[in-house]
Amino acid sequence: MWQTIIVALIVAAALLHFSTKYLPAGVRRAIVRGLVRCGLDEAKMSKLFKVAPGCGSGCGSCGSCDTPAPPANTPPADGGTKRVIMMHVQR
């Protein structure tokens, strides 16, 4: 019986580690929103899942909407033109 409980705890810890580190940010935000709806603290869950608190809810607290988009056709910073490296395949 103890072995089953220990294995279950190890699997739960591995699942938590996987979901906080390797899932895409959008999925982690959705998990945080679901946990907050269940009554958990948003700041702690956001810190645990490494997402900005309130991000994606439309409240404007994360500031991601305030960053301007980069201009479309800007020249390179070094002032040069685009360079193409030609590769010759030898068979």
PyMOL Python script that loads the backbone (N, CA, C, O; Angstrom):
from pymol import cmd

cmd.read_pdbstr("""\
ATOM      1  N   MET A   1       0.817  -1.195   0.000  1.00  0.00           N
ATOM      2  CA  MET A   1       0.000   0.000   0.000  1.00  0.00           C
ATOM      3  C   MET A   1       0.863   1.263   0.000  1.00  0.00           C
ATOM      4  O   MET A   1       0.571   2.222  -0.714  1.00  0.00           O
ATOM      5  N   TRP A   2       1.922   1.256   0.802  1.00  0.00           N
ATOM      6  CA  TRP A   2       2.790   2.425   0.844  1.00  0.00           C
ATOM      7  C   TRP A   2       3.487   2.655  -0.483  1.00  0.00           C
ATOM      8  O   TRP A   2       3.725   3.793  -0.888  1.00  0.00           O
ATOM      9  N   GLN A   3       3.810   1.566  -1.151  1.00  0.00           N
ATOM     10  CA  GLN A   3       4.462   1.702  -2.444  1.00  0.00           C
ATOM     11  C   GLN A   3       3.546   2.391  -3.448  1.00  0.00           C
ATOM     12  O   GLN A   3       4.001   3.212  -4.245  1.00  0.00           O
ATOM     13  N   THR A   4       2.278   2.065  -3.410  1.00  0.00           N
ATOM     14  CA  THR A   4       1.317   2.683  -4.323  1.00  0.00           C
ATOM     15  C   THR A   4       1.191   4.179  -4.063  1.00  0.00           C
ATOM     16  O   THR A   4       1.120   4.976  -4.998  1.00  0.00           O
ATOM     17  N   ILE A   5       1.163   4.548  -2.806  1.00  0.00           N
ATOM     18  CA  ILE A   5       1.048   5.972  -2.448  1.00  0.00           C
ATOM     19  C   ILE A   5       2.308   6.723  -2.871  1.00  0.00           C
ATOM     20  O   ILE A   5       2.216   7.831  -3.398  1.00  0.00           O
ATOM     21  N   ILE A   6       3.472   6.139  -2.648  1.00  0.00           N
ATOM     22  CA  ILE A   6       4.725   6.798  -3.019  1.00  0.00           C
ATOM     23  C   ILE A   6       4.820   6.951  -4.537  1.00  0.00           C
ATOM     24  O   ILE A   6       5.230   8.003  -5.027  1.00  0.00           O
ATOM     25  N   VAL A   7       4.447   5.914  -5.281  1.00  0.00           N
ATOM     26  CA  VAL A   7       4.475   5.999  -6.739  1.00  0.00           C
ATOM     27  C   VAL A   7       3.494   7.055  -7.228  1.00  0.00           C
ATOM     28  O   VAL A   7       3.809   7.802  -8.154  1.00  0.00           O
ATOM     29  N   ALA A   8       2.317   7.132  -6.629  1.00  0.00           N
ATOM     30  CA  ALA A   8       1.335   8.147  -7.016  1.00  0.00           C
ATOM     31  C   ALA A   8       1.872   9.550  -6.759  1.00  0.00           C
ATOM     32  O   ALA A   8       1.651  10.447  -7.572  1.00  0.00           O
ATOM     33  N   LEU A   9       2.570   9.760  -5.646  1.00  0.00           N
ATOM     34  CA  LEU A   9       3.156  11.071  -5.354  1.00  0.00           C
ATOM     35  C   LEU A   9       4.266  11.421  -6.350  1.00  0.00           C
ATOM     36  O   LEU A   9       4.381  12.572  -6.773  1.00  0.00           O
ATOM     37  N   ILE A  10       5.069  10.446  -6.718  1.00  0.00           N
ATOM     38  CA  ILE A  10       6.138  10.690  -7.692  1.00  0.00           C
ATOM     39  C   ILE A  10       5.551  11.039  -9.056  1.00  0.00           C
ATOM     40  O   ILE A  10       6.043  11.946  -9.727  1.00  0.00           O
ATOM     41  N   VAL A  11       4.511  10.333  -9.469  1.00  0.00           N
ATOM     42  CA  VAL A  11       3.869  10.615 -10.757  1.00  0.00           C
ATOM     43  C   VAL A  11       3.211  11.991 -10.735  1.00  0.00           C
ATOM     44  O   VAL A  11       3.275  12.721 -11.724  1.00  0.00           O
ATOM     45  N   ALA A  12       2.580  12.354  -9.617  1.00  0.00           N
ATOM     46  CA  ALA A  12       1.954  13.672  -9.505  1.00  0.00           C
ATOM     47  C   ALA A  12       3.007  14.780  -9.562  1.00  0.00           C
ATOM     48  O   ALA A  12       2.782  15.815 -10.190  1.00  0.00           O
ATOM     49  N   ALA A  13       4.151  14.570  -8.911  1.00  0.00           N
ATOM     50  CA  ALA A  13       5.223  15.565  -8.943  1.00  0.00           C
ATOM     51  C   ALA A  13       5.796  15.695 -10.353  1.00  0.00           C
ATOM     52  O   ALA A  13       6.104  16.801 -10.797  1.00  0.00           O
ATOM     53  N   ALA A  14       5.940  14.569 -11.061  1.00  0.00           N
ATOM     54  CA  ALA A  14       6.448  14.617 -12.426  1.00  0.00           C
ATOM     55  C   ALA A  14       5.470  15.334 -13.350  1.00  0.00           C
ATOM     56  O   ALA A  14       5.887  16.103 -14.216  1.00  0.00           O
ATOM     57  N   LEU A  15       4.182  15.090 -13.175  1.00  0.00           N
ATOM     58  CA  LEU A  15       3.170  15.777 -13.978  1.00  0.00           C
ATOM     59  C   LEU A  15       3.166  17.279 -13.703  1.00  0.00           C
ATOM     60  O   LEU A  15       3.030  18.080 -14.627  1.00  0.00           O
ATOM     61  N   LEU A  16       3.314  17.658 -12.443  1.00  0.00           N
ATOM     62  CA  LEU A  16       3.366  19.080 -12.094  1.00  0.00           C
ATOM     63  C   LEU A  16       4.599  19.736 -12.711  1.00  0.00           C
ATOM     64  O   LEU A  16       4.512  20.839 -13.252  1.00  0.00           O
ATOM     65  N   HIS A  17       5.743  19.062 -12.632  1.00  0.00           N
ATOM     66  CA  HIS A  17       6.969  19.612 -13.222  1.00  0.00           C
ATOM     67  C   HIS A  17       6.823  19.757 -14.736  1.00  0.00           C
ATOM     68  O   HIS A  17       7.212  20.780 -15.300  1.00  0.00           O
ATOM     69  N   PHE A  18       6.270  18.746 -15.393  1.00  0.00           N
ATOM     70  CA  PHE A  18       6.074  18.807 -16.837  1.00  0.00           C
ATOM     71  C   PHE A  18       5.148  19.951 -17.216  1.00  0.00           C
ATOM     72  O   PHE A  18       5.423  20.691 -18.161  1.00  0.00           O
ATOM     73  N   SER A  19       4.044  20.099 -16.476  1.00  0.00           N
ATOM     74  CA  SER A  19       3.062  21.119 -16.850  1.00  0.00           C
ATOM     75  C   SER A  19       3.549  22.532 -16.548  1.00  0.00           C
ATOM     76  O   SER A  19       3.071  23.482 -17.168  1.00  0.00           O
ATOM     77  N   THR A  20       4.478  22.699 -15.622  1.00  0.00           N
ATOM     78  CA  THR A  20       4.985  24.042 -15.340  1.00  0.00           C
ATOM     79  C   THR A  20       6.154  24.418 -16.231  1.00  0.00           C
ATOM     80  O   THR A  20       6.476  25.600 -16.351  1.00  0.00           O
ATOM     81  N   LYS A  21       6.796  23.443 -16.859  1.00  0.00           N
ATOM     82  CA  LYS A  21       8.000  23.762 -17.621  1.00  0.00           C
ATOM     83  C   LYS A  21       7.850  23.559 -19.123  1.00  0.00           C
ATOM     84  O   LYS A  21       8.351  24.376 -19.895  1.00  0.00           O
ATOM     85  N   TYR A  22       7.187  22.512 -19.557  1.00  0.00           N
ATOM     86  CA  TYR A  22       7.225  22.138 -20.964  1.00  0.00           C
ATOM     87  C   TYR A  22       5.950  22.423 -21.745  1.00  0.00           C
ATOM     88  O   TYR A  22       5.967  22.323 -22.972  1.00  0.00           O
ATOM     89  N   LEU A  23       4.858  22.768 -21.099  1.00  0.00           N
ATOM     90  CA  LEU A  23       3.633  23.086 -21.829  1.00  0.00           C
ATOM     91  C   LEU A  23       3.736  24.476 -22.443  1.00  0.00           C
ATOM     92  O   LEU A  23       4.437  25.329 -21.898  1.00  0.00           O
ATOM     93  N   PRO A  24       3.058  24.733 -23.565  1.00  0.00           N
ATOM     94  CA  PRO A  24       3.055  26.081 -24.150  1.00  0.00           C
ATOM     95  C   PRO A  24       2.423  27.096 -23.191  1.00  0.00           C
ATOM     96  O   PRO A  24       1.620  26.737 -22.330  1.00  0.00           O
ATOM     97  N   ALA A  25       2.796  28.350 -23.354  1.00  0.00           N
ATOM     98  CA  ALA A  25       2.338  29.400 -22.440  1.00  0.00           C
ATOM     99  C   ALA A  25       0.819  29.534 -22.448  1.00  0.00           C
ATOM    100  O   ALA A  25       0.223  29.782 -21.400  1.00  0.00           O
ATOM    101  N   GLY A  26       0.186  29.378 -23.595  1.00  0.00           N
ATOM    102  CA  GLY A  26      -1.275  29.490 -23.658  1.00  0.00           C
ATOM    103  C   GLY A  26      -1.970  28.416 -22.842  1.00  0.00           C
ATOM    104  O   GLY A  26      -2.983  28.680 -22.194  1.00  0.00           O
ATOM    105  N   VAL A  27      -1.435  27.216 -22.872  1.00  0.00           N
ATOM    106  CA  VAL A  27      -2.018  26.120 -22.094  1.00  0.00           C
ATOM    107  C   VAL A  27      -1.798  26.361 -20.606  1.00  0.00           C
ATOM    108  O   VAL A  27      -2.686  26.109 -19.791  1.00  0.00           O
ATOM    109  N   ARG A  28      -0.596  26.855 -20.254  1.00  0.00           N
ATOM    110  CA  ARG A  28      -0.345  27.160 -18.835  1.00  0.00           C
ATOM    111  C   ARG A  28      -1.273  28.257 -18.338  1.00  0.00           C
ATOM    112  O   ARG A  28      -1.757  28.191 -17.208  1.00  0.00           O
ATOM    113  N   ARG A  29      -1.534  29.278 -19.176  1.00  0.00           N
ATOM    114  CA  ARG A  29      -2.477  30.330 -18.779  1.00  0.00           C
ATOM    115  C   ARG A  29      -3.871  29.764 -18.569  1.00  0.00           C
ATOM    116  O   ARG A  29      -4.563  30.151 -17.627  1.00  0.00           O
ATOM    117  N   ALA A  30      -4.292  28.848 -19.440  1.00  0.00           N
ATOM    118  CA  ALA A  30      -5.614  28.232 -19.293  1.00  0.00           C
ATOM    119  C   ALA A  30      -5.686  27.417 -18.011  1.00  0.00           C
ATOM    120  O   ALA A  30      -6.716  27.419 -17.336  1.00  0.00           O
ATOM    121  N   ILE A  31      -4.611  26.721 -17.665  1.00  0.00           N
ATOM    122  CA  ILE A  31      -4.585  25.957 -16.414  1.00  0.00           C
ATOM    123  C   ILE A  31      -4.698  26.900 -15.228  1.00  0.00           C
ATOM    124  O   ILE A  31      -5.435  26.624 -14.281  1.00  0.00           O
ATOM    125  N   VAL A  32      -3.971  28.017 -15.273  1.00  0.00           N
ATOM    126  CA  VAL A  32      -4.028  28.986 -14.171  1.00  0.00           C
ATOM    127  C   VAL A  32      -5.430  29.563 -14.045  1.00  0.00           C
ATOM    128  O   VAL A  32      -5.940  29.705 -12.934  1.00  0.00           O
ATOM    129  N   ARG A  33      -6.068  29.900 -15.181  1.00  0.00           N
ATOM    130  CA  ARG A  33      -7.443  30.425 -15.116  1.00  0.00           C
ATOM    131  C   ARG A  33      -8.387  29.404 -14.500  1.00  0.00           C
ATOM    132  O   ARG A  33      -9.257  29.767 -13.708  1.00  0.00           O
ATOM    133  N   GLY A  34      -8.226  28.127 -14.853  1.00  0.00           N
ATOM    134  CA  GLY A  34      -9.076  27.084 -14.281  1.00  0.00           C
ATOM    135  C   GLY A  34      -8.858  26.923 -12.790  1.00  0.00           C
ATOM    136  O   GLY A  34      -9.815  26.744 -12.037  1.00  0.00           O
ATOM    137  N   LEU A  35      -7.594  26.986 -12.355  1.00  0.00           N
ATOM    138  CA  LEU A  35      -7.302  26.853 -10.932  1.00  0.00           C
ATOM    139  C   LEU A  35      -7.811  28.056 -10.145  1.00  0.00           C
ATOM    140  O   LEU A  35      -8.256  27.914  -9.007  1.00  0.00           O
ATOM    141  N   VAL A  36      -7.745  29.246 -10.756  1.00  0.00           N
ATOM    142  CA  VAL A  36      -8.251  30.451 -10.072  1.00  0.00           C
ATOM    143  C   VAL A  36      -9.764  30.362  -9.918  1.00  0.00           C
ATOM    144  O   VAL A  36     -10.308  30.774  -8.893  1.00  0.00           O
ATOM    145  N   ARG A  37     -10.455  29.821 -10.939  1.00  0.00           N
ATOM    146  CA  ARG A  37     -11.905  29.646 -10.830  1.00  0.00           C
ATOM    147  C   ARG A  37     -12.275  28.668  -9.721  1.00  0.00           C
ATOM    148  O   ARG A  37     -13.366  28.746  -9.156  1.00  0.00           O
ATOM    149  N   CYS A  38     -11.366  27.747  -9.410  1.00  0.00           N
ATOM    150  CA  CYS A  38     -11.615  26.787  -8.327  1.00  0.00           C
ATOM    151  C   CYS A  38     -11.329  27.382  -6.950  1.00  0.00           C
ATOM    152  O   CYS A  38     -11.583  26.738  -5.932  1.00  0.00           O
ATOM    153  N   GLY A  39     -10.804  28.600  -6.913  1.00  0.00           N
ATOM    154  CA  GLY A  39     -10.620  29.275  -5.633  1.00  0.00           C
ATOM    155  C   GLY A  39      -9.176  29.410  -5.180  1.00  0.00           C
ATOM    156  O   GLY A  39      -8.944  29.846  -4.052  1.00  0.00           O
ATOM    157  N   LEU A  40      -8.202  29.063  -5.992  1.00  0.00           N
ATOM    158  CA  LEU A  40      -6.805  29.199  -5.599  1.00  0.00           C
ATOM    159  C   LEU A  40      -6.303  30.608  -5.894  1.00  0.00           C
ATOM    160  O   LEU A  40      -6.909  31.336  -6.681  1.00  0.00           O
ATOM    161  N   ASP A  41      -5.204  30.989  -5.265  1.00  0.00           N
ATOM    162  CA  ASP A  41      -4.645  32.329  -5.396  1.00  0.00           C
ATOM    163  C   ASP A  41      -3.991  32.508  -6.769  1.00  0.00           C
ATOM    164  O   ASP A  41      -3.138  31.712  -7.163  1.00  0.00           O
ATOM    165  N   GLU A  42      -4.394  33.554  -7.492  1.00  0.00           N
ATOM    166  CA  GLU A  42      -3.899  33.775  -8.847  1.00  0.00           C
ATOM    167  C   GLU A  42      -2.416  34.107  -8.868  1.00  0.00           C
ATOM    168  O   GLU A  42      -1.699  33.644  -9.756  1.00  0.00           O
ATOM    169  N   ALA A  43      -1.941  34.890  -7.922  1.00  0.00           N
ATOM    170  CA  ALA A  43      -0.529  35.281  -7.907  1.00  0.00           C
ATOM    171  C   ALA A  43       0.373  34.064  -7.690  1.00  0.00           C
ATOM    172  O   ALA A  43       1.401  33.924  -8.352  1.00  0.00           O
ATOM    173  N   LYS A  44      -0.009  33.196  -6.774  1.00  0.00           N
ATOM    174  CA  LYS A  44       0.806  32.008  -6.497  1.00  0.00           C
ATOM    175  C   LYS A  44       0.788  31.037  -7.672  1.00  0.00           C
ATOM    176  O   LYS A  44       1.825  30.476  -8.026  1.00  0.00           O
ATOM    177  N   MET A  45      -0.374  30.835  -8.275  1.00  0.00           N
ATOM    178  CA  MET A  45      -0.473  29.911  -9.407  1.00  0.00           C
ATOM    179  C   MET A  45       0.277  30.458 -10.622  1.00  0.00           C
ATOM    180  O   MET A  45       0.897  29.693 -11.361  1.00  0.00           O
ATOM    181  N   SER A  46       0.224  31.775 -10.834  1.00  0.00           N
ATOM    182  CA  SER A  46       0.944  32.387 -11.943  1.00  0.00           C
ATOM    183  C   SER A  46       2.446  32.254 -11.753  1.00  0.00           C
ATOM    184  O   SER A  46       3.182  32.023 -12.712  1.00  0.00           O
ATOM    185  N   LYS A  47       2.892  32.397 -10.531  1.00  0.00           N
ATOM    186  CA  LYS A  47       4.317  32.245 -10.242  1.00  0.00           C
ATOM    187  C   LYS A  47       4.740  30.791 -10.422  1.00  0.00           C
ATOM    188  O   LYS A  47       5.817  30.525 -10.956  1.00  0.00           O
ATOM    189  N   LEU A  48       3.910  29.847  -9.986  1.00  0.00           N
ATOM    190  CA  LEU A  48       4.223  28.438 -10.113  1.00  0.00           C
ATOM    191  C   LEU A  48       4.289  28.001 -11.572  1.00  0.00           C
ATOM    192  O   LEU A  48       5.185  27.249 -11.955  1.00  0.00           O
ATOM    193  N   PHE A  49       3.340  28.468 -12.391  1.00  0.00           N
ATOM    194  CA  PHE A  49       3.292  28.079 -13.796  1.00  0.00           C
ATOM    195  C   PHE A  49       4.072  29.038 -14.697  1.00  0.00           C
ATOM    196  O   PHE A  49       4.059  28.883 -15.918  1.00  0.00           O
ATOM    197  N   LYS A  50       4.746  30.019 -14.112  1.00  0.00           N
ATOM    198  CA  LYS A  50       5.622  30.958 -14.831  1.00  0.00           C
ATOM    199  C   LYS A  50       4.899  31.725 -15.934  1.00  0.00           C
ATOM    200  O   LYS A  50       5.388  31.808 -17.061  1.00  0.00           O
ATOM    201  N   VAL A  51       3.739  32.283 -15.609  1.00  0.00           N
ATOM    202  CA  VAL A  51       3.012  33.169 -16.514  1.00  0.00           C
ATOM    203  C   VAL A  51       2.699  34.453 -15.761  1.00  0.00           C
ATOM    204  O   VAL A  51       2.676  34.469 -14.530  1.00  0.00           O
ATOM    205  N   ALA A  52       2.459  35.530 -16.503  1.00  0.00           N
ATOM    206  CA  ALA A  52       2.131  36.799 -15.877  1.00  0.00           C
ATOM    207  C   ALA A  52       0.728  36.724 -15.287  1.00  0.00           C
ATOM    208  O   ALA A  52      -0.186  36.234 -15.951  1.00  0.00           O
ATOM    209  N   PRO A  53       0.533  37.197 -14.059  1.00  0.00           N
ATOM    210  CA  PRO A  53      -0.809  37.150 -13.473  1.00  0.00           C
ATOM    211  C   PRO A  53      -1.770  38.045 -14.240  1.00  0.00           C
ATOM    212  O   PRO A  53      -1.437  39.186 -14.563  1.00  0.00           O
ATOM    213  N   GLY A  54      -2.938  37.541 -14.528  1.00  0.00           N
ATOM    214  CA  GLY A  54      -3.948  38.297 -15.235  1.00  0.00           C
ATOM    215  C   GLY A  54      -3.745  38.342 -16.733  1.00  0.00           C
ATOM    216  O   GLY A  54      -4.531  38.975 -17.438  1.00  0.00           O
ATOM    217  N   CYS A  55      -2.729  37.699 -17.232  1.00  0.00           N
ATOM    218  CA  CYS A  55      -2.443  37.739 -18.657  1.00  0.00           C
ATOM    219  C   CYS A  55      -3.486  36.929 -19.422  1.00  0.00           C
ATOM    220  O   CYS A  55      -3.750  35.775 -19.086  1.00  0.00           O
ATOM    221  N   GLY A  56      -4.068  37.526 -20.436  1.00  0.00           N
ATOM    222  CA  GLY A  56      -5.064  36.840 -21.236  1.00  0.00           C
ATOM    223  C   GLY A  56      -6.487  37.065 -20.784  1.00  0.00           C
ATOM    224  O   GLY A  56      -7.427  36.664 -21.471  1.00  0.00           O
ATOM    225  N   SER A  57      -6.660  37.701 -19.639  1.00  0.00           N
ATOM    226  CA  SER A  57      -8.020  37.919 -19.163  1.00  0.00           C
ATOM    227  C   SER A  57      -8.611  39.219 -19.683  1.00  0.00           C
ATOM    228  O   SER A  57      -9.806  39.461 -19.513  1.00  0.00           O
ATOM    229  N   GLY A  58      -7.793  40.065 -20.318  1.00  0.00           N
ATOM    230  CA  GLY A  58      -8.291  41.310 -20.876  1.00  0.00           C
ATOM    231  C   GLY A  58      -8.288  42.465 -19.898  1.00  0.00           C
ATOM    232  O   GLY A  58      -8.834  43.526 -20.200  1.00  0.00           O
ATOM    233  N   CYS A  59      -7.682  42.285 -18.728  1.00  0.00           N
ATOM    234  CA  CYS A  59      -7.709  43.347 -17.727  1.00  0.00           C
ATOM    235  C   CYS A  59      -6.648  44.405 -17.989  1.00  0.00           C
ATOM    236  O   CYS A  59      -6.753  45.520 -17.477  1.00  0.00           O
ATOM    237  N   GLY A  60      -5.631  44.079 -18.773  1.00  0.00           N
ATOM    238  CA  GLY A  60      -4.608  45.052 -19.109  1.00  0.00           C
ATOM    239  C   GLY A  60      -3.513  45.181 -18.083  1.00  0.00           C
ATOM    240  O   GLY A  60      -2.725  46.123 -18.164  1.00  0.00           O
ATOM    241  N   SER A  61      -3.422  44.287 -17.124  1.00  0.00           N
ATOM    242  CA  SER A  61      -2.413  44.423 -16.087  1.00  0.00           C
ATOM    243  C   SER A  61      -1.038  43.941 -16.523  1.00  0.00           C
ATOM    244  O   SER A  61      -0.031  44.351 -15.946  1.00  0.00           O
ATOM    245  N   CYS A  62      -0.978  43.072 -17.537  1.00  0.00           N
ATOM    246  CA  CYS A  62       0.333  42.531 -17.930  1.00  0.00           C
ATOM    247  C   CYS A  62       1.062  43.463 -18.889  1.00  0.00           C
ATOM    248  O   CYS A  62       2.279  43.346 -19.032  1.00  0.00           O
ATOM    249  N   GLY A  63       0.375  44.371 -19.542  1.00  0.00           N
ATOM    250  CA  GLY A  63       1.016  45.344 -20.418  1.00  0.00           C
ATOM    251  C   GLY A  63       1.432  44.792 -21.759  1.00  0.00           C
ATOM    252  O   GLY A  63       2.155  45.466 -22.492  1.00  0.00           O
ATOM    253  N   SER A  64       1.010  43.603 -22.109  1.00  0.00           N
ATOM    254  CA  SER A  64       1.439  43.031 -23.381  1.00  0.00           C
ATOM    255  C   SER A  64       0.775  43.712 -24.567  1.00  0.00           C
ATOM    256  O   SER A  64       1.304  43.663 -25.677  1.00  0.00           O
ATOM    257  N   CYS A  65      -0.362  44.340 -24.358  1.00  0.00           N
ATOM    258  CA  CYS A  65      -1.049  45.020 -25.459  1.00  0.00           C
ATOM    259  C   CYS A  65      -0.470  46.401 -25.726  1.00  0.00           C
ATOM    260  O   CYS A  65      -0.730  46.986 -26.778  1.00  0.00           O
ATOM    261  N   ASP A  66       0.310  46.930 -24.790  1.00  0.00           N
ATOM    262  CA  ASP A  66       0.840  48.278 -24.936  1.00  0.00           C
ATOM    263  C   ASP A  66       2.107  48.335 -25.766  1.00  0.00           C
ATOM    264  O   ASP A  66       2.519  49.422 -26.173  1.00  0.00           O
ATOM    265  N   THR A  67       2.741  47.198 -26.031  1.00  0.00           N
ATOM    266  CA  THR A  67       3.977  47.220 -26.798  1.00  0.00           C
ATOM    267  C   THR A  67       3.662  47.403 -28.275  1.00  0.00           C
ATOM    268  O   THR A  67       2.851  46.657 -28.824  1.00  0.00           O
ATOM    269  N   PRO A  68       4.289  48.382 -28.935  1.00  0.00           N
ATOM    270  CA  PRO A  68       3.994  48.615 -30.351  1.00  0.00           C
ATOM    271  C   PRO A  68       4.603  47.512 -31.223  1.00  0.00           C
ATOM    272  O   PRO A  68       5.628  46.921 -30.881  1.00  0.00           O
ATOM    273  N   ALA A  69       3.960  47.257 -32.331  1.00  0.00           N
ATOM    274  CA  ALA A  69       4.461  46.264 -33.280  1.00  0.00           C
ATOM    275  C   ALA A  69       5.662  46.837 -34.015  1.00  0.00           C
ATOM    276  O   ALA A  69       5.690  48.035 -34.293  1.00  0.00           O
ATOM    277  N   PRO A  70       6.655  46.016 -34.338  1.00  0.00           N
ATOM    278  CA  PRO A  70       7.813  46.541 -35.067  1.00  0.00           C
ATOM    279  C   PRO A  70       7.411  46.958 -36.473  1.00  0.00           C
ATOM    280  O   PRO A  70       6.564  46.306 -37.083  1.00  0.00           O
ATOM    281  N   PRO A  71       7.993  48.025 -37.003  1.00  0.00           N
ATOM    282  CA  PRO A  71       7.659  48.471 -38.348  1.00  0.00           C
ATOM    283  C   PRO A  71       8.008  47.399 -39.376  1.00  0.00           C
ATOM    284  O   PRO A  71       8.957  46.636 -39.196  1.00  0.00           O
ATOM    285  N   ALA A  72       7.237  47.353 -40.448  1.00  0.00           N
ATOM    286  CA  ALA A  72       7.340  46.257 -41.414  1.00  0.00           C
ATOM    287  C   ALA A  72       8.632  46.299 -42.229  1.00  0.00           C
ATOM    288  O   ALA A  72       9.470  45.419 -42.036  1.00  0.00           O
ATOM    289  N   ASN A  73       8.835  47.206 -43.076  1.00  0.00           N
ATOM    290  CA  ASN A  73       9.967  47.190 -44.004  1.00  0.00           C
ATOM    291  C   ASN A  73      11.085  48.116 -43.534  1.00  0.00           C
ATOM    292  O   ASN A  73      11.301  49.175 -44.123  1.00  0.00           O
ATOM    293  N   THR A  74      11.783  47.732 -42.496  1.00  0.00           N
ATOM    294  CA  THR A  74      12.888  48.548 -42.013  1.00  0.00           C
ATOM    295  C   THR A  74      14.199  47.961 -42.512  1.00  0.00           C
ATOM    296  O   THR A  74      14.335  46.741 -42.600  1.00  0.00           O
ATOM    297  N   PRO A  75      15.164  48.812 -42.839  1.00  0.00           N
ATOM    298  CA  PRO A  75      16.468  48.300 -43.285  1.00  0.00           C
ATOM    299  C   PRO A  75      17.211  47.678 -42.105  1.00  0.00           C
ATOM    300  O   PRO A  75      16.906  47.988 -40.953  1.00  0.00           O
ATOM    301  N   PRO A  76      18.186  46.800 -42.377  1.00  0.00           N
ATOM    302  CA  PRO A  76      18.973  46.204 -41.297  1.00  0.00           C
ATOM    303  C   PRO A  76      19.717  47.269 -40.506  1.00  0.00           C
ATOM    304  O   PRO A  76      19.984  48.360 -41.011  1.00  0.00           O
ATOM    305  N   ALA A  77      20.045  46.946 -39.276  1.00  0.00           N
ATOM    306  CA  ALA A  77      20.687  47.920 -38.392  1.00  0.00           C
ATOM    307  C   ALA A  77      22.077  48.311 -38.882  1.00  0.00           C
ATOM    308  O   ALA A  77      22.526  49.429 -38.629  1.00  0.00           O
ATOM    309  N   ASP A  78      22.769  47.400 -39.585  1.00  0.00           N
ATOM    310  CA  ASP A  78      24.110  47.720 -40.053  1.00  0.00           C
ATOM    311  C   ASP A  78      24.105  48.544 -41.337  1.00  0.00           C
ATOM    312  O   ASP A  78      25.172  48.928 -41.818  1.00  0.00           O
ATOM    313  N   GLY A  79      22.937  48.824 -41.901  1.00  0.00           N
ATOM    314  CA  GLY A  79      22.831  49.648 -43.090  1.00  0.00           C
ATOM    315  C   GLY A  79      23.074  48.904 -44.383  1.00  0.00           C
ATOM    316  O   GLY A  79      22.932  49.493 -45.455  1.00  0.00           O
ATOM    317  N   GLY A  80      23.429  47.650 -44.327  1.00  0.00           N
ATOM    318  CA  GLY A  80      23.709  46.870 -45.530  1.00  0.00           C
ATOM    319  C   GLY A  80      22.438  46.275 -46.120  1.00  0.00           C
ATOM    320  O   GLY A  80      21.331  46.486 -45.624  1.00  0.00           O
ATOM    321  N   THR A  81      22.636  45.534 -47.182  1.00  0.00           N
ATOM    322  CA  THR A  81      21.515  44.863 -47.813  1.00  0.00           C
ATOM    323  C   THR A  81      21.464  43.425 -47.338  1.00  0.00           C
ATOM    324  O   THR A  81      22.353  42.962 -46.624  1.00  0.00           O
ATOM    325  N   LYS A  82      20.423  42.727 -47.736  1.00  0.00           N
ATOM    326  CA  LYS A  82      20.315  41.329 -47.351  1.00  0.00           C
ATOM    327  C   LYS A  82      21.396  40.528 -48.056  1.00  0.00           C
ATOM    328  O   LYS A  82      21.692  40.760 -49.228  1.00  0.00           O
ATOM    329  N   ARG A  83      21.974  39.595 -47.341  1.00  0.00           N
ATOM    330  CA  ARG A  83      23.027  38.768 -47.906  1.00  0.00           C
ATOM    331  C   ARG A  83      22.521  37.344 -48.027  1.00  0.00           C
ATOM    332  O   ARG A  83      21.827  36.836 -47.146  1.00  0.00           O
ATOM    333  N   VAL A  84      22.878  36.712 -49.128  1.00  0.00           N
ATOM    334  CA  VAL A  84      22.477  35.345 -49.371  1.00  0.00           C
ATOM    335  C   VAL A  84      23.731  34.489 -49.448  1.00  0.00           C
ATOM    336  O   VAL A  84      24.675  34.829 -50.162  1.00  0.00           O
ATOM    337  N   ILE A  85      23.745  33.402 -48.732  1.00  0.00           N
ATOM    338  CA  ILE A  85      24.862  32.478 -48.774  1.00  0.00           C
ATOM    339  C   ILE A  85      24.490  31.363 -49.737  1.00  0.00           C
ATOM    340  O   ILE A  85      23.523  30.635 -49.513  1.00  0.00           O
ATOM    341  N   MET A  86      25.252  31.233 -50.798  1.00  0.00           N
ATOM    342  CA  MET A  86      24.996  30.200 -51.796  1.00  0.00           C
ATOM    343  C   MET A  86      25.629  28.892 -51.332  1.00  0.00           C
ATOM    344  O   MET A  86      26.792  28.857 -50.929  1.00  0.00           O
ATOM    345  N   MET A  87      24.853  27.829 -51.397  1.00  0.00           N
ATOM    346  CA  MET A  87      25.358  26.527 -50.990  1.00  0.00           C
ATOM    347  C   MET A  87      25.327  25.602 -52.199  1.00  0.00           C
ATOM    348  O   MET A  87      24.325  25.536 -52.912  1.00  0.00           O
ATOM    349  N   HIS A  88      26.402  24.902 -52.424  1.00  0.00           N
ATOM    350  CA  HIS A  88      26.514  23.960 -53.536  1.00  0.00           C
ATOM    351  C   HIS A  88      26.497  22.553 -52.968  1.00  0.00           C
ATOM    352  O   HIS A  88      27.342  22.204 -52.144  1.00  0.00           O
ATOM    353  N   VAL A  89      25.549  21.750 -53.399  1.00  0.00           N
ATOM    354  CA  VAL A  89      25.452  20.389 -52.910  1.00  0.00           C
ATOM    355  C   VAL A  89      26.347  19.493 -53.773  1.00  0.00           C
ATOM    356  O   VAL A  89      26.218  19.471 -54.997  1.00  0.00           O
ATOM    357  N   GLN A  90      27.235  18.771 -53.136  1.00  0.00           N
ATOM    358  CA  GLN A  90      28.100  17.838 -53.842  1.00  0.00           C
ATOM    359  C   GLN A  90      27.617  16.433 -53.571  1.00  0.00           C
ATOM    360  O   GLN A  90      27.440  16.031 -52.421  1.00  0.00           O
ATOM    361  N   ARG A  91      27.407  15.695 -54.634  1.00  0.00           N
ATOM    362  CA  ARG A  91      26.903  14.326 -54.474  1.00  0.00           C
ATOM    363  C   ARG A  91      27.897  13.340 -54.963  1.00  0.00           C
ATOM    364  O   ARG A  91      27.648  12.135 -54.909  1.00  0.00           O
TER     365      ARG A  91
END
""", "prot")
cmd.dss("prot")
cmd.show_as("cartoon", "prot")
cmd.util.cbc("prot")
cmd.orient("prot")
